[in-house]
Amino acid sequence: MPILEIVSILALAALAWLWLDSLKAREAAVRAAREVCTAEGVQFLDDTVAISNLKPVRDNDGNLTLQRSYNFEYSDTGDNRLKGNVVMQGHRVVLLNVGLRVLH
């Protein structure tokens, strides 16, 4: 098998892994945003989050992982749209921001 084919297959496998891992992280971010909105008594709008940043970082143990930042919108009155965000390292929430309150 030529080297170009091997490299192409490995690149496709890496992209597939990134896509599946990103889906799992996004699901965890949606769940976290929904839970904090319920706890704060505000409405989680559109039932979704949108990725705003993706970068490699080191976790507390020194392992390389992906940090993803997601934005979402919520409403405290039903007539407005406020912005919140969730920062994930891997599939773990490290920062959740709803308005002026920041939850670690």
N, C-alpha and C positions, 0 to 999 in steps of 0.2 A: 504494500500500500504506500503510495507516495506521501511524502511529508506534508504537502499542502492539504491533502484529504484528511489526514490525522488532525492537523491544526484546525481545520474547518469543523470537524466533528466535535473537537474539544471546545471550540468557541460557541457552537450551537448548544452544547450541553451546559456551558456556563451561563448563557443567556436564559435557557429554560429554568435553571436553578434560581437565577436572580428574579425571574418573573414569578415563579411559585412562592419564593420566600417573601417577595413584596406583597403578594396577595394575602399571605398569612399575617404579615405585619399590619397591613391596611385593615383587615378584619379586627385585629386587636385594638387598633386606634379607634375604629368606629365604636366598638364595644365600650372602650374607656370614655370616649366623648359622650356617648349616650348615658352611661352611668353617672358621670359628673353632672350632666345637665339635669337628670332626674333628681340627684341629691341636692342640687342648688335651686330646684324649683323653676327652672327655665325650660323652654322648648327647644329641642335639638332639631334644627331645620334641615330639610332635604335628606336626612338620614344618611349622610355621606361625609367623607373627608377628602381633601385634595392634597396631593403631595406637593410640598414647596421646596424641599431640599433633601439631598441624598449625598452622604459623604462617609468615608471610612474613618472610624475612631477607635481608640482603645477603651475597653471597659475597665471596671475596677480591678479585675484580675490581670490586666495587661494584655488580654487577647484582642485581636483585631476583629471588629464587628462593623456592621453598617448602622449609621444613625440616620433616621428618616424623620423629617418634620412634616406634619400635616396641618392644614388649616381647615376649620369648619365654621359654620355660622349657627347662631342660636338667637332666641328672642326672649326678652324678659317681660314684654308687654303684649306680644302677638302682633304688633304693628311696626316693629323695627327689626333690623338685622345687625347683630353684633358679631364680631370676629373672636374666635378662640383658636388655640392651637395645641397640638399634642406632639411631643418629641419622644421618639422610640429609639432604643438601642437594641437591635435584634428584634425580639418580640416583647420587650419589657418597656413599660412606660417610665420615662425618667423625668418628664416635665409635662404638666397639663395646665394650661392657662385659659381661664374663663373670665373675661373682663379684667377687673383689677385684682382678682384673687389668683394666685399662682399656687398650684398644688404640686408637691414633690413626691 
